[in-house]
Amino acid sequence: MTTPLVPGRISPQRSVPSHIVRPEYVGKKRPVEGVLGDVHDTETIERVRVASRIAAQALEEIGKRVEPGVTTDELDRIGHEFLLDHGAYPSTLGYKGYPKSLCSSLNEVICHGIPDDTVLSDGDIVNIDITAYKDGVHGDTNATFLSGNVAEENRLLVERTHEATMRAIKACRPGRQINVIGRVIESYAKRFGYGVVRDFTGHGVGPEFHSGLIIPHYDDPRATTVMEPGMVFTIEPMITLGGVEYDLWEDGWTAVTADRSWTAQFEHTLVITDSGAEILTLP
């Protein structure tokens, strides 16, 4: 049995050169969200595609460095520097006071883990969630990576969470209600006795980091919004080996499963097209 995680030491906030444009919320307590809509024109979608590609490339670079002995703070440095090198701002840095340039969620951490001096061990799994802000829009993505030799049960959880994400994306098309997304994810996860987290969702993304659109990953009959061409949002299921209840650490961000069961997550930003959905967060 792995020892439950405890908070590590957080290094000072990384700097961003003045020529890189910040989102409006940096330096404020709350962002302005839910006012710019979820359906965007071709020009805006093209900008989201560029930001999303940068985020996906950053995620790919970080993933290459996931191995036993590396700290989550070092992974944050890699992601931070990659985004800056590509003229993008790390969207999480300063969002509602969040202190780092990505989220690193190990093992029983569902989401929003803060990078610190925690060292990855052999057998850990770690979700890296990174968002790039460039030319006035955000591109948001995450993936769960394996550190060293991961136990079969946990490796399968990661594989199946990715599969659930891709199945949900394939189910998206104009005219369908967004509850089809959660229905597909939950029905697949239930085959293996997994839990699907309800309290954290996908969201509309674009000019706003989080627009008003909510994407549940479980079968929620209330999610009746109809998909239409030009709608941009994330699908990012968090799937656990146990229950779906969570505890929040004192930092106000790190959410861990109440039963300390391990959890995996994947995320893509996508746009609804005339015939289906296009993934924008591809490297």
N, C-alpha and C positions, 0 to 999 in steps of 0.2 A: 504494500500500500504506500503510495507516495505521500510525503508530508504536505499538509495544506500550505498554500502560499501565505506569506506575510509581506507587508509593504517594505520596499527597499528605500534607499536614499535617492532623492531626485536631484539631478545636477541643475545648475543655473540654466535659465531659459536661453536658447540659442538665438543669436541675432540674425536679422534679415537686412540686407542692404537697402538703403533708402530708395533706390531706383525701382525696386520691385513693388508693384501696387498691392496694397493691403485691401482685404474686404472691409466693408463699412463698419463691421462690428468690432474690429480690433481696437482695444482701449475702452470699449463700452461694456456695461454690465449685460445688456441684452441685445441680440441682433434684431434687425427689422426683417420679419419673415411673414409669409402667407399673403403677400400683396401683389406679387408679380405673376401669379398663375402657374400652371403646369404644362400648358401647350405652347410650344415655341415655334418661331418662324425658322426657315431654312438657315439663315445667317447665324442665328443664335445656336442652333443645333450644331452647326459646323464649329463654332467656338467651343461648345461643350465637348465635341469629338476631340479637339486638340488637347484640351485640359485633361480629358479622360485618358488619352493615350499617354500623356506624360505621367499621370498617376500610375497607370498600368506598368509603364517601364520602370518607374521607381520601385514598385512592388516586386517586380521581377529581380531587380538588383538586390533588394533587401533579402529576398528569398534565397539567393545564392550564398548569403552569409549566415544563414540560420544553421547553427551547429553547436554541440556542447562546448561550453567555455565562453561563449559570447554573451555579453550583457544586452538587455533590452535597450539600454541607453545607447549602446553602440549601433544598434539597428536604427534607432531614432536619428542618430547622426548621419548615417548613410542616406536615409530617406530625405532628411532635411537638406543635405548638400546636393542631392540629385535634383530636387525640385528647384532650388536656387540656381543651379547650373543651367536649368532650362527655362529660366525667367518666370517661374511659378512660385506662388506663396503657399506654404503649408496651411490648408484651411483650418485645421484644428487648433493651430497656435494662436491663443488668445480668444478662441470661441467660448463665450461664457466663462472666461478665465482659465480655460484648459491650458496647462503649462508646456505642452510638448507638440511635436510636429507630426506625430502619428499615435495610434493606440496599439499597444502590444498586450494581448490577452492570452495568458498561459493556462493550459490545463482546465481548471475549474472556473476560470474567469470567463464570463459570458461575453462581456464587451467593455470598452472604455478603460482598459488597463493602462496605467501611466508608465511609460518607460522609466526605468531606474537602474540601480546597480545589481538587480537580480540577474544571476548567471543561469543560462540555459543548461539543463542537465541532459544526459543521454536518456532518451525515451520521452522527453517532453513534446507537447504540441503547442504551437504559438500562432495565434491569429494576428496578422498585421493589417490594420485599417488605415489607409492613407488617402488624402484628398488633395488635389491640386487646384489652386485658384489662379486663373490666367485670363486676361482679356475680359474680365468682368463676369466670368462663370466658373463653376466648380465641376470637377470630375471626380467621382467617389468610387473606391474599390477596396476590396480586402480578400485575403486568402489565408488558409491555415496551413502552416508548414510543419514538417516533421524534424525534430532534432535527434539525430543519431538513430539508434535502433528502437523503434516504437512498437509497443505491444500490439498484437493483432487486433484486439478489441478497439483500441484507440485509432489505429490506422484505418480500420474499416469505417469507423465513425467519420473520419475526415473524408474518405472516398465517397461515402454515401451522402454526406452533406453537400459535397460538390455536385453529385448527381441530382440531388433534389433541387438545387439552384438551377441547373441547366434544364431540368424538366419543366420547372415553373416558367422560365423564359420562353421555352417552346410553346407553352400554353397561351402566351400573350398574343392578342390580335385585336384590331378595331372591332368595336361592338360587343366585346365581352366585358363583363363586370370584373373588377379587380379581385373579387373573392375567389376567382378560379385559381389565382396564384397560391393562396394559402391552402386551398382544397387539394391541389396537386402535391404540395410539399408535405402536408400532414398525412395524406393517405400513403405516401411513399415511406415516410419516417415510421409510421405505425407498424409497417411490416416487420420492423426490427425491434419494436418495443421502445423506440426512442421518444424523448420528449421534445416538443417544439415550443420554444420560448414565445410568450405572448406579449410581454410588456415592452419589448423593443422591436421596432418595425423598420421596414423600408420606407422610403419617403421620396417625394418630388424633389428634384435637384436641377440646378441650372444657374440663373442669376442669383438665386438664393441657395444657401447651403442646404437648408431644409424648408421646402415650401409647405403649403398647407396639406398636401396630399399624403395620406397614410397608407402604407402597404402592409397589411397583416400577413404573417406567414403561417397562420392556422386557418381553419375553415370558419370564417366569420361572415354570417349571412348579412350583417349590417354593412359590409364593404361593397356597396352597390354602384360606386362610381364606374362609369363606362369608359373603357379605353378608347382613345381616338388618335388619329395620326398626328404626330408632333408632340405627343405627351412624353415627357422625360421623367424617369424615376429610377430608384434602385430596388433591387431584390436582394436581400441579405439575410437568409434564415440562420438562426442560431439553434442548433440541434444538440440535445444532451443525451448522455447515457442513462440519465435518471429523471428527476423531476424538473419542473419549470419554474418553481419559486426561486427567489433570489434574495441575497443580502447585499447591502451596500457598505463598502468600506468607509471609514471616517473621512477619506479624501473627497467624498461626495461624487465620485466618478466610477470607481471600480466595482462592477457588479459580478458577484460570484454565485454559483448555484447554492441554494440553501442546504442541499444534501452533499455538496462538494463533489458531485459527479462531474466528469469531464465533458467538455462542450466544444463544438467546432462551428465555424462560420465561413461562408464565402459571400462575395458581393460583386455585382456588376451594376454599372449605370447603363441604362438602355433607353432607346427611343422607339415608340410605336410607329410603325410604317403602314403603308396602305394594305399590306398583306400579312404582317406579323410583327416581329420586334428585331431591332438591330442592336447588338452589343456595342457600346461605345468604348468601354474600358478594355481594349485589346492592345497589347504592346506593339 
